[in-house]
Amino acid sequence: MTAIKELKAVARPRAGKGAARAERRAGRVPAVIYGEKQDPITISLDFIEINKIIYAGHFLTTLFEVDVDGKKHRVIPRDYQLDVVKDFPVHVDFLRVSKGATVTVEVPVHFVKQEASPALKAGGTLNVVAHTVELECDAENIPAAIEVDLTGAEFGDAFHLSALKLPAGSSWAGQGDDTLATIVAPVGAEEEPAAEEPKA
């Protein structure tokens, strides 16, 4: 079961750019909680805390219990905006999640056991096409990552969605059999010369 993290917030009665700027000047990050056919709630978060959580990784696949002035909301982050220059968070969107709900999330793909690939050991390159995959899963059982085992991988091998084993209770959210990665020969590698045909 996915661990639910606690997050404290305060209600933010005013909306709009001016109010948001005032929150940021006060060392807080504006945010909103929406979904479950309820009215959106505007809140603000402590800048230091949310900045640390975002950069710790897995933010968009983590279930949170947000305490808004004593009232708790089960949510999952849906999006966040970073300052275009300084890369710190300036806004966060949260989606309400009821118990037993299914969510669609982007989960990172990890390519493991690269040292066990003959092609990569011979100087080949892992050409990653997709760094994440979209899954539908129980909100309380979101996998931290999907692993692709590169053991025995040779030049020209390709890795597709259909070859991956999904965690129990998860399914692909998209259509088709997308390519996640391929293994290519080193740049500039010379092909073996064709054998000369015997002269008549």
PyMOL commands that place a pseudoatom at each C-alpha (Angstrom):
pseudoatom trace, name=CA, resn=MET, resi=1, chain=A, elem=C, hetatm=0, pos=[0.000, 0.000, 0.000]
pseudoatom trace, name=CA, resn=THR, resi=2, chain=A, elem=C, hetatm=0, pos=[1.254, 3.468, -0.897]
pseudoatom trace, name=CA, resn=ALA, resi=3, chain=A, elem=C, hetatm=0, pos=[2.217, 5.522, 2.148]
pseudoatom trace, name=CA, resn=ILE, resi=4, chain=A, elem=C, hetatm=0, pos=[0.057, 8.623, 2.544]
pseudoatom trace, name=CA, resn=LYS, resi=5, chain=A, elem=C, hetatm=0, pos=[2.097, 11.698, 3.412]
pseudoatom trace, name=CA, resn=GLU, resi=6, chain=A, elem=C, hetatm=0, pos=[0.891, 14.479, 5.655]
pseudoatom trace, name=CA, resn=LEU, resi=7, chain=A, elem=C, hetatm=0, pos=[0.929, 18.045, 4.387]
pseudoatom trace, name=CA, resn=LYS, resi=8, chain=A, elem=C, hetatm=0, pos=[-0.208, 21.155, 6.242]
pseudoatom trace, name=CA, resn=ALA, resi=9, chain=A, elem=C, hetatm=0, pos=[-1.926, 24.046, 4.488]
pseudoatom trace, name=CA, resn=VAL, resi=10, chain=A, elem=C, hetatm=0, pos=[-3.959, 27.130, 5.327]
pseudoatom trace, name=CA, resn=ALA, resi=11, chain=A, elem=C, hetatm=0, pos=[-7.110, 28.333, 3.619]
pseudoatom trace, name=CA, resn=ARG, resi=12, chain=A, elem=C, hetatm=0, pos=[-6.586, 31.129, 1.130]
pseudoatom trace, name=CA, resn=PRO, resi=13, chain=A, elem=C, hetatm=0, pos=[-9.891, 32.992, 0.870]
pseudoatom trace, name=CA, resn=ARG, resi=14, chain=A, elem=C, hetatm=0, pos=[-8.832, 35.287, -1.943]
pseudoatom trace, name=CA, resn=ALA, resi=15, chain=A, elem=C, hetatm=0, pos=[-8.041, 34.177, -5.476]
pseudoatom trace, name=CA, resn=GLY, resi=16, chain=A, elem=C, hetatm=0, pos=[-6.381, 36.070, -8.289]
pseudoatom trace, name=CA, resn=LYS, resi=17, chain=A, elem=C, hetatm=0, pos=[-2.874, 37.077, -9.299]
pseudoatom trace, name=CA, resn=GLY, resi=18, chain=A, elem=C, hetatm=0, pos=[-2.534, 39.845, -6.714]
pseudoatom trace, name=CA, resn=ALA, resi=19, chain=A, elem=C, hetatm=0, pos=[-3.453, 37.550, -3.822]
pseudoatom trace, name=CA, resn=ALA, resi=20, chain=A, elem=C, hetatm=0, pos=[-1.130, 34.844, -5.167]
pseudoatom trace, name=CA, resn=ARG, resi=21, chain=A, elem=C, hetatm=0, pos=[1.785, 37.281, -5.344]
pseudoatom trace, name=CA, resn=ALA, resi=22, chain=A, elem=C, hetatm=0, pos=[1.101, 38.335, -1.757]
pseudoatom trace, name=CA, resn=GLU, resi=23, chain=A, elem=C, hetatm=0, pos=[1.237, 34.678, -0.647]
pseudoatom trace, name=CA, resn=ARG, resi=24, chain=A, elem=C, hetatm=0, pos=[4.579, 34.186, -2.397]
pseudoatom trace, name=CA, resn=ARG, resi=25, chain=A, elem=C, hetatm=0, pos=[6.005, 37.316, -0.777]
pseudoatom trace, name=CA, resn=ALA, resi=26, chain=A, elem=C, hetatm=0, pos=[4.960, 35.826, 2.574]
pseudoatom trace, name=CA, resn=GLY, resi=27, chain=A, elem=C, hetatm=0, pos=[6.971, 32.649, 1.875]
pseudoatom trace, name=CA, resn=ARG, resi=28, chain=A, elem=C, hetatm=0, pos=[3.999, 30.518, 0.853]
pseudoatom trace, name=CA, resn=VAL, resi=29, chain=A, elem=C, hetatm=0, pos=[2.953, 28.764, -2.357]
pseudoatom trace, name=CA, resn=PRO, resi=30, chain=A, elem=C, hetatm=0, pos=[-0.628, 29.154, -3.656]
pseudoatom trace, name=CA, resn=ALA, resi=31, chain=A, elem=C, hetatm=0, pos=[-2.480, 25.907, -4.396]
pseudoatom trace, name=CA, resn=VAL, resi=32, chain=A, elem=C, hetatm=0, pos=[-5.955, 24.586, -5.117]
pseudoatom trace, name=CA, resn=ILE, resi=33, chain=A, elem=C, hetatm=0, pos=[-7.834, 21.379, -4.229]
pseudoatom trace, name=CA, resn=TYR, resi=34, chain=A, elem=C, hetatm=0, pos=[-10.561, 20.322, -6.669]
pseudoatom trace, name=CA, resn=GLY, resi=35, chain=A, elem=C, hetatm=0, pos=[-12.565, 17.302, -7.862]
pseudoatom trace, name=CA, resn=GLU, resi=36, chain=A, elem=C, hetatm=0, pos=[-15.049, 14.791, -6.401]
pseudoatom trace, name=CA, resn=LYS, resi=37, chain=A, elem=C, hetatm=0, pos=[-17.900, 17.130, -7.500]
pseudoatom trace, name=CA, resn=GLN, resi=38, chain=A, elem=C, hetatm=0, pos=[-17.065, 19.560, -4.707]
pseudoatom trace, name=CA, resn=ASP, resi=39, chain=A, elem=C, hetatm=0, pos=[-16.232, 23.244, -4.858]
pseudoatom trace, name=CA, resn=PRO, resi=40, chain=A, elem=C, hetatm=0, pos=[-12.531, 24.036, -5.289]
pseudoatom trace, name=CA, resn=ILE, resi=41, chain=A, elem=C, hetatm=0, pos=[-10.640, 25.139, -2.176]
pseudoatom trace, name=CA, resn=THR, resi=42, chain=A, elem=C, hetatm=0, pos=[-7.872, 27.705, -2.513]
pseudoatom trace, name=CA, resn=ILE, resi=43, chain=A, elem=C, hetatm=0, pos=[-5.038, 27.081, -0.076]
pseudoatom trace, name=CA, resn=SER, resi=44, chain=A, elem=C, hetatm=0, pos=[-1.412, 27.973, 0.477]
pseudoatom trace, name=CA, resn=LEU, resi=45, chain=A, elem=C, hetatm=0, pos=[1.555, 25.806, 1.451]
pseudoatom trace, name=CA, resn=ASP, resi=46, chain=A, elem=C, hetatm=0, pos=[4.815, 26.495, 3.227]
pseudoatom trace, name=CA, resn=PHE, resi=47, chain=A, elem=C, hetatm=0, pos=[7.382, 27.263, 0.522]
pseudoatom trace, name=CA, resn=ILE, resi=48, chain=A, elem=C, hetatm=0, pos=[10.316, 25.430, 2.130]
pseudoatom trace, name=CA, resn=GLU, resi=49, chain=A, elem=C, hetatm=0, pos=[8.281, 22.292, 2.827]
pseudoatom trace, name=CA, resn=ILE, resi=50, chain=A, elem=C, hetatm=0, pos=[6.627, 21.960, -0.598]
pseudoatom trace, name=CA, resn=ASN, resi=51, chain=A, elem=C, hetatm=0, pos=[9.834, 22.829, -2.458]
pseudoatom trace, name=CA, resn=LYS, resi=52, chain=A, elem=C, hetatm=0, pos=[11.646, 20.037, -0.580]
pseudoatom trace, name=CA, resn=ILE, resi=53, chain=A, elem=C, hetatm=0, pos=[8.835, 17.541, -1.262]
pseudoatom trace, name=CA, resn=ILE, resi=54, chain=A, elem=C, hetatm=0, pos=[8.700, 18.311, -4.991]
pseudoatom trace, name=CA, resn=TYR, resi=55, chain=A, elem=C, hetatm=0, pos=[12.444, 17.949, -5.484]
pseudoatom trace, name=CA, resn=ALA, resi=56, chain=A, elem=C, hetatm=0, pos=[12.571, 14.739, -3.423]
pseudoatom trace, name=CA, resn=GLY, resi=57, chain=A, elem=C, hetatm=0, pos=[10.935, 13.013, -6.407]
pseudoatom trace, name=CA, resn=HIS, resi=58, chain=A, elem=C, hetatm=0, pos=[7.729, 11.012, -7.050]
pseudoatom trace, name=CA, resn=PHE, resi=59, chain=A, elem=C, hetatm=0, pos=[5.633, 14.084, -6.239]
pseudoatom trace, name=CA, resn=LEU, resi=60, chain=A, elem=C, hetatm=0, pos=[2.946, 13.451, -8.880]
pseudoatom trace, name=CA, resn=THR, resi=61, chain=A, elem=C, hetatm=0, pos=[2.532, 9.801, -7.827]
pseudoatom trace, name=CA, resn=THR, resi=62, chain=A, elem=C, hetatm=0, pos=[2.286, 10.425, -4.077]
pseudoatom trace, name=CA, resn=LEU, resi=63, chain=A, elem=C, hetatm=0, pos=[-0.959, 10.401, -2.127]
pseudoatom trace, name=CA, resn=PHE, resi=64, chain=A, elem=C, hetatm=0, pos=[-1.242, 13.217, 0.430]
pseudoatom trace, name=CA, resn=GLU, resi=65, chain=A, elem=C, hetatm=0, pos=[-3.523, 14.013, 3.316]
pseudoatom trace, name=CA, resn=VAL, resi=66, chain=A, elem=C, hetatm=0, pos=[-3.659, 17.799, 3.327]
pseudoatom trace, name=CA, resn=ASP, resi=67, chain=A, elem=C, hetatm=0, pos=[-4.651, 19.354, 6.637]
pseudoatom trace, name=CA, resn=VAL, resi=68, chain=A, elem=C, hetatm=0, pos=[-6.397, 22.660, 5.884]
pseudoatom trace, name=CA, resn=ASP, resi=69, chain=A, elem=C, hetatm=0, pos=[-6.917, 24.422, 9.200]
pseudoatom trace, name=CA, resn=GLY, resi=70, chain=A, elem=C, hetatm=0, pos=[-7.838, 21.128, 10.883]
pseudoatom trace, name=CA, resn=LYS, resi=71, chain=A, elem=C, hetatm=0, pos=[-9.906, 19.606, 8.067]
pseudoatom trace, name=CA, resn=LYS, resi=72, chain=A, elem=C, hetatm=0, pos=[-8.167, 16.783, 6.164]
pseudoatom trace, name=CA, resn=HIS, resi=73, chain=A, elem=C, hetatm=0, pos=[-8.398, 16.117, 2.424]
pseudoatom trace, name=CA, resn=ARG, resi=74, chain=A, elem=C, hetatm=0, pos=[-7.065, 13.003, 0.607]
pseudoatom trace, name=CA, resn=VAL, resi=75, chain=A, elem=C, hetatm=0, pos=[-5.475, 14.269, -2.601]
pseudoatom trace, name=CA, resn=ILE, resi=76, chain=A, elem=C, hetatm=0, pos=[-2.950, 13.535, -5.314]
pseudoatom trace, name=CA, resn=PRO, resi=77, chain=A, elem=C, hetatm=0, pos=[-0.950, 16.292, -7.043]
pseudoatom trace, name=CA, resn=ARG, resi=78, chain=A, elem=C, hetatm=0, pos=[-2.151, 16.840, -10.596]
pseudoatom trace, name=CA, resn=ASP, resi=79, chain=A, elem=C, hetatm=0, pos=[0.227, 19.581, -11.701]
pseudoatom trace, name=CA, resn=TYR, resi=80, chain=A, elem=C, hetatm=0, pos=[2.641, 22.196, -10.435]
pseudoatom trace, name=CA, resn=GLN, resi=81, chain=A, elem=C, hetatm=0, pos=[4.214, 25.264, -11.953]
pseudoatom trace, name=CA, resn=LEU, resi=82, chain=A, elem=C, hetatm=0, pos=[7.818, 26.331, -11.444]
pseudoatom trace, name=CA, resn=ASP, resi=83, chain=A, elem=C, hetatm=0, pos=[9.292, 29.786, -11.809]
pseudoatom trace, name=CA, resn=VAL, resi=84, chain=A, elem=C, hetatm=0, pos=[10.737, 29.928, -15.332]
pseudoatom trace, name=CA, resn=VAL, resi=85, chain=A, elem=C, hetatm=0, pos=[14.021, 31.415, -14.109]
pseudoatom trace, name=CA, resn=LYS, resi=86, chain=A, elem=C, hetatm=0, pos=[14.626, 30.112, -10.603]
pseudoatom trace, name=CA, resn=ASP, resi=87, chain=A, elem=C, hetatm=0, pos=[12.798, 26.732, -10.798]
pseudoatom trace, name=CA, resn=PHE, resi=88, chain=A, elem=C, hetatm=0, pos=[11.010, 27.064, -7.473]
pseudoatom trace, name=CA, resn=PRO, resi=89, chain=A, elem=C, hetatm=0, pos=[7.289, 26.167, -7.150]
pseudoatom trace, name=CA, resn=VAL, resi=90, chain=A, elem=C, hetatm=0, pos=[4.783, 28.964, -7.726]
pseudoatom trace, name=CA, resn=HIS, resi=91, chain=A, elem=C, hetatm=0, pos=[1.503, 26.980, -7.809]
pseudoatom trace, name=CA, resn=VAL, resi=92, chain=A, elem=C, hetatm=0, pos=[0.228, 23.444, -7.136]
pseudoatom trace, name=CA, resn=ASP, resi=93, chain=A, elem=C, hetatm=0, pos=[-3.001, 21.708, -8.219]
pseudoatom trace, name=CA, resn=PHE, resi=94, chain=A, elem=C, hetatm=0, pos=[-4.368, 18.836, -6.104]
pseudoatom trace, name=CA, resn=LEU, resi=95, chain=A, elem=C, hetatm=0, pos=[-7.138, 16.390, -7.058]
pseudoatom trace, name=CA, resn=ARG, resi=96, chain=A, elem=C, hetatm=0, pos=[-9.376, 14.936, -4.335]
pseudoatom trace, name=CA, resn=VAL, resi=97, chain=A, elem=C, hetatm=0, pos=[-9.183, 11.136, -4.128]
pseudoatom trace, name=CA, resn=SER, resi=98, chain=A, elem=C, hetatm=0, pos=[-11.766, 9.046, -2.281]
pseudoatom trace, name=CA, resn=LYS, resi=99, chain=A, elem=C, hetatm=0, pos=[-10.890, 5.655, -0.775]
pseudoatom trace, name=CA, resn=GLY, resi=100, chain=A, elem=C, hetatm=0, pos=[-10.854, 2.917, -3.386]
pseudoatom trace, name=CA, resn=ALA, resi=101, chain=A, elem=C, hetatm=0, pos=[-10.620, 5.405, -6.266]
pseudoatom trace, name=CA, resn=THR, resi=102, chain=A, elem=C, hetatm=0, pos=[-8.671, 4.673, -9.442]
pseudoatom trace, name=CA, resn=VAL, resi=103, chain=A, elem=C, hetatm=0, pos=[-6.328, 7.360, -10.729]
pseudoatom trace, name=CA, resn=THR, resi=104, chain=A, elem=C, hetatm=0, pos=[-4.388, 7.909, -13.942]
pseudoatom trace, name=CA, resn=VAL, resi=105, chain=A, elem=C, hetatm=0, pos=[-0.740, 8.708, -13.248]
pseudoatom trace, name=CA, resn=GLU, resi=106, chain=A, elem=C, hetatm=0, pos=[2.553, 8.994, -15.088]
pseudoatom trace, name=CA, resn=VAL, resi=107, chain=A, elem=C, hetatm=0, pos=[5.059, 6.581, -13.574]
pseudoatom trace, name=CA, resn=PRO, resi=108, chain=A, elem=C, hetatm=0, pos=[8.810, 6.780, -14.289]
pseudoatom trace, name=CA, resn=VAL, resi=109, chain=A, elem=C, hetatm=0, pos=[10.520, 4.006, -16.247]
pseudoatom trace, name=CA, resn=HIS, resi=110, chain=A, elem=C, hetatm=0, pos=[13.824, 2.716, -14.848]
pseudoatom trace, name=CA, resn=PHE, resi=111, chain=A, elem=C, hetatm=0, pos=[16.181, 0.752, -17.105]
pseudoatom trace, name=CA, resn=VAL, resi=112, chain=A, elem=C, hetatm=0, pos=[18.005, -1.696, -14.849]
pseudoatom trace, name=CA, resn=LYS, resi=113, chain=A, elem=C, hetatm=0, pos=[20.925, -4.151, -15.192]
pseudoatom trace, name=CA, resn=GLN, resi=114, chain=A, elem=C, hetatm=0, pos=[22.581, -2.184, -17.974]
pseudoatom trace, name=CA, resn=GLU, resi=115, chain=A, elem=C, hetatm=0, pos=[25.882, -3.839, -17.043]
pseudoatom trace, name=CA, resn=ALA, resi=116, chain=A, elem=C, hetatm=0, pos=[24.360, -7.186, -18.098]
pseudoatom trace, name=CA, resn=SER, resi=117, chain=A, elem=C, hetatm=0, pos=[23.715, -6.054, -21.679]
pseudoatom trace, name=CA, resn=PRO, resi=118, chain=A, elem=C, hetatm=0, pos=[26.401, -7.270, -24.142]
pseudoatom trace, name=CA, resn=ALA, resi=119, chain=A, elem=C, hetatm=0, pos=[25.566, -4.423, -26.539]
pseudoatom trace, name=CA, resn=LEU, resi=120, chain=A, elem=C, hetatm=0, pos=[25.942, -1.702, -23.920]
pseudoatom trace, name=CA, resn=LYS, resi=121, chain=A, elem=C, hetatm=0, pos=[29.191, -3.258, -22.645]
pseudoatom trace, name=CA, resn=ALA, resi=122, chain=A, elem=C, hetatm=0, pos=[30.477, -3.150, -26.238]
pseudoatom trace, name=CA, resn=GLY, resi=123, chain=A, elem=C, hetatm=0, pos=[29.870, 0.597, -26.454]
pseudoatom trace, name=CA, resn=GLY, resi=124, chain=A, elem=C, hetatm=0, pos=[26.246, 0.663, -27.611]
pseudoatom trace, name=CA, resn=THR, resi=125, chain=A, elem=C, hetatm=0, pos=[23.820, 3.379, -26.595]
pseudoatom trace, name=CA, resn=LEU, resi=126, chain=A, elem=C, hetatm=0, pos=[20.476, 3.036, -24.846]
pseudoatom trace, name=CA, resn=ASN, resi=127, chain=A, elem=C, hetatm=0, pos=[18.168, 5.325, -26.807]
pseudoatom trace, name=CA, resn=VAL, resi=128, chain=A, elem=C, hetatm=0, pos=[15.337, 6.104, -24.372]
pseudoatom trace, name=CA, resn=VAL, resi=129, chain=A, elem=C, hetatm=0, pos=[12.107, 7.058, -26.132]
pseudoatom trace, name=CA, resn=ALA, resi=130, chain=A, elem=C, hetatm=0, pos=[9.816, 7.270, -23.089]
pseudoatom trace, name=CA, resn=HIS, resi=131, chain=A, elem=C, hetatm=0, pos=[10.942, 8.175, -19.580]
pseudoatom trace, name=CA, resn=THR, resi=132, chain=A, elem=C, hetatm=0, pos=[7.433, 7.683, -18.140]
pseudoatom trace, name=CA, resn=VAL, resi=133, chain=A, elem=C, hetatm=0, pos=[4.370, 5.536, -18.821]
pseudoatom trace, name=CA, resn=GLU, resi=134, chain=A, elem=C, hetatm=0, pos=[0.750, 6.343, -18.080]
pseudoatom trace, name=CA, resn=LEU, resi=135, chain=A, elem=C, hetatm=0, pos=[-1.024, 3.870, -15.802]
pseudoatom trace, name=CA, resn=GLU, resi=136, chain=A, elem=C, hetatm=0, pos=[-4.458, 3.462, -14.299]
pseudoatom trace, name=CA, resn=CYS, resi=137, chain=A, elem=C, hetatm=0, pos=[-4.179, 2.101, -10.772]
pseudoatom trace, name=CA, resn=ASP, resi=138, chain=A, elem=C, hetatm=0, pos=[-5.599, 2.121, -7.283]
pseudoatom trace, name=CA, resn=ALA, resi=139, chain=A, elem=C, hetatm=0, pos=[-4.691, 5.445, -5.680]
pseudoatom trace, name=CA, resn=GLU, resi=140, chain=A, elem=C, hetatm=0, pos=[-3.332, 3.573, -2.666]
pseudoatom trace, name=CA, resn=ASN, resi=141, chain=A, elem=C, hetatm=0, pos=[-1.128, 1.258, -4.763]
pseudoatom trace, name=CA, resn=ILE, resi=142, chain=A, elem=C, hetatm=0, pos=[0.709, 3.555, -7.154]
pseudoatom trace, name=CA, resn=PRO, resi=143, chain=A, elem=C, hetatm=0, pos=[4.018, 1.938, -8.199]
pseudoatom trace, name=CA, resn=ALA, resi=144, chain=A, elem=C, hetatm=0, pos=[7.108, 4.066, -7.612]
pseudoatom trace, name=CA, resn=ALA, resi=145, chain=A, elem=C, hetatm=0, pos=[8.486, 3.031, -11.021]
pseudoatom trace, name=CA, resn=ILE, resi=146, chain=A, elem=C, hetatm=0, pos=[8.260, 0.462, -13.810]
pseudoatom trace, name=CA, resn=GLU, resi=147, chain=A, elem=C, hetatm=0, pos=[11.486, -1.465, -14.431]
pseudoatom trace, name=CA, resn=VAL, resi=148, chain=A, elem=C, hetatm=0, pos=[12.876, -2.622, -17.780]
pseudoatom trace, name=CA, resn=ASP, resi=149, chain=A, elem=C, hetatm=0, pos=[15.486, -5.384, -17.398]
pseudoatom trace, name=CA, resn=LEU, resi=150, chain=A, elem=C, hetatm=0, pos=[18.298, -5.002, -19.959]
pseudoatom trace, name=CA, resn=THR, resi=151, chain=A, elem=C, hetatm=0, pos=[19.962, -8.355, -19.214]
pseudoatom trace, name=CA, resn=GLY, resi=152, chain=A, elem=C, hetatm=0, pos=[21.170, -9.919, -22.466]
pseudoatom trace, name=CA, resn=ALA, resi=153, chain=A, elem=C, hetatm=0, pos=[20.115, -6.955, -24.621]
pseudoatom trace, name=CA, resn=GLU, resi=154, chain=A, elem=C, hetatm=0, pos=[21.830, -6.842, -28.033]
pseudoatom trace, name=CA, resn=PHE, resi=155, chain=A, elem=C, hetatm=0, pos=[22.225, -4.223, -30.774]
pseudoatom trace, name=CA, resn=GLY, resi=156, chain=A, elem=C, hetatm=0, pos=[18.898, -3.487, -32.441]
pseudoatom trace, name=CA, resn=ASP, resi=157, chain=A, elem=C, hetatm=0, pos=[16.789, -4.697, -29.524]
pseudoatom trace, name=CA, resn=ALA, resi=158, chain=A, elem=C, hetatm=0, pos=[13.677, -2.639, -28.761]
pseudoatom trace, name=CA, resn=PHE, resi=159, chain=A, elem=C, hetatm=0, pos=[11.629, -2.607, -25.575]
pseudoatom trace, name=CA, resn=HIS, resi=160, chain=A, elem=C, hetatm=0, pos=[7.863, -2.209, -25.797]
pseudoatom trace, name=CA, resn=LEU, resi=161, chain=A, elem=C, hetatm=0, pos=[5.028, -1.673, -23.336]
pseudoatom trace, name=CA, resn=SER, resi=162, chain=A, elem=C, hetatm=0, pos=[3.603, -5.131, -24.015]
pseudoatom trace, name=CA, resn=ALA, resi=163, chain=A, elem=C, hetatm=0, pos=[6.795, -6.785, -22.728]
pseudoatom trace, name=CA, resn=LEU, resi=164, chain=A, elem=C, hetatm=0, pos=[6.616, -5.185, -19.307]
pseudoatom trace, name=CA, resn=LYS, resi=165, chain=A, elem=C, hetatm=0, pos=[5.093, -6.787, -16.249]
pseudoatom trace, name=CA, resn=LEU, resi=166, chain=A, elem=C, hetatm=0, pos=[2.685, -4.440, -14.509]
pseudoatom trace, name=CA, resn=PRO, resi=167, chain=A, elem=C, hetatm=0, pos=[2.079, -4.370, -10.756]
pseudoatom trace, name=CA, resn=ALA, resi=168, chain=A, elem=C, hetatm=0, pos=[-1.135, -6.052, -9.618]
pseudoatom trace, name=CA, resn=GLY, resi=169, chain=A, elem=C, hetatm=0, pos=[-4.152, -3.796, -10.062]
pseudoatom trace, name=CA, resn=SER, resi=170, chain=A, elem=C, hetatm=0, pos=[-2.501, -1.601, -12.705]
pseudoatom trace, name=CA, resn=SER, resi=171, chain=A, elem=C, hetatm=0, pos=[-3.255, -1.285, -16.416]
pseudoatom trace, name=CA, resn=TRP, resi=172, chain=A, elem=C, hetatm=0, pos=[-2.020, 0.836, -19.320]
pseudoatom trace, name=CA, resn=ALA, resi=173, chain=A, elem=C, hetatm=0, pos=[-3.950, 4.076, -19.657]
pseudoatom trace, name=CA, resn=GLY, resi=174, chain=A, elem=C, hetatm=0, pos=[-3.023, 4.615, -23.301]
pseudoatom trace, name=CA, resn=GLN, resi=175, chain=A, elem=C, hetatm=0, pos=[-3.547, 2.683, -26.507]
pseudoatom trace, name=CA, resn=GLY, resi=176, chain=A, elem=C, hetatm=0, pos=[-1.070, 0.757, -28.626]
pseudoatom trace, name=CA, resn=ASP, resi=177, chain=A, elem=C, hetatm=0, pos=[2.269, -0.856, -27.925]
pseudoatom trace, name=CA, resn=ASP, resi=178, chain=A, elem=C, hetatm=0, pos=[4.641, 2.087, -27.580]
pseudoatom trace, name=CA, resn=THR, resi=179, chain=A, elem=C, hetatm=0, pos=[8.405, 1.701, -27.829]
pseudoatom trace, name=CA, resn=LEU, resi=180, chain=A, elem=C, hetatm=0, pos=[10.157, 2.667, -24.593]
pseudoatom trace, name=CA, resn=ALA, resi=181, chain=A, elem=C, hetatm=0, pos=[13.788, 2.312, -25.741]
pseudoatom trace, name=CA, resn=THR, resi=182, chain=A, elem=C, hetatm=0, pos=[16.111, 0.823, -28.327]
pseudoatom trace, name=CA, resn=ILE, resi=183, chain=A, elem=C, hetatm=0, pos=[19.770, -0.178, -28.278]
pseudoatom trace, name=CA, resn=VAL, resi=184, chain=A, elem=C, hetatm=0, pos=[21.888, 1.271, -31.067]
pseudoatom trace, name=CA, resn=ALA, resi=185, chain=A, elem=C, hetatm=0, pos=[25.445, 0.702, -32.193]
pseudoatom trace, name=CA, resn=PRO, resi=186, chain=A, elem=C, hetatm=0, pos=[28.142, 3.258, -31.377]
pseudoatom trace, name=CA, resn=VAL, resi=187, chain=A, elem=C, hetatm=0, pos=[28.134, 6.357, -33.584]
pseudoatom trace, name=CA, resn=GLY, resi=188, chain=A, elem=C, hetatm=0, pos=[30.641, 5.989, -36.414]
pseudoatom trace, name=CA, resn=ALA, resi=189, chain=A, elem=C, hetatm=0, pos=[30.952, 2.240, -36.006]
pseudoatom trace, name=CA, resn=GLU, resi=190, chain=A, elem=C, hetatm=0, pos=[32.077, 0.731, -39.281]
pseudoatom trace, name=CA, resn=GLU, resi=191, chain=A, elem=C, hetatm=0, pos=[30.127, -2.068, -40.823]
pseudoatom trace, name=CA, resn=GLU, resi=192, chain=A, elem=C, hetatm=0, pos=[32.034, -5.227, -41.594]
pseudoatom trace, name=CA, resn=PRO, resi=193, chain=A, elem=C, hetatm=0, pos=[33.206, -5.160, -45.242]
pseudoatom trace, name=CA, resn=ALA, resi=194, chain=A, elem=C, hetatm=0, pos=[31.324, -7.497, -47.538]
pseudoatom trace, name=CA, resn=ALA, resi=195, chain=A, elem=C, hetatm=0, pos=[33.324, -10.530, -48.675]
pseudoatom trace, name=CA, resn=GLU, resi=196, chain=A, elem=C, hetatm=0, pos=[34.738, -10.164, -52.183]
pseudoatom trace, name=CA, resn=GLU, resi=197, chain=A, elem=C, hetatm=0, pos=[33.199, -12.380, -54.774]
pseudoatom trace, name=CA, resn=PRO, resi=198, chain=A, elem=C, hetatm=0, pos=[35.731, -14.755, -56.401]
pseudoatom trace, name=CA, resn=LYS, resi=199, chain=A, elem=C, hetatm=0, pos=[36.953, -13.678, -59.810]
pseudoatom trace, name=CA, resn=ALA, resi=200, chain=A, elem=C, hetatm=0, pos=[35.814, -15.736, -62.764]
for i in range(1, 200): cmd.bond("trace and resi %d" % i, "trace and resi %d" % (i + 1))
show_as sticks, trace
zoom trace
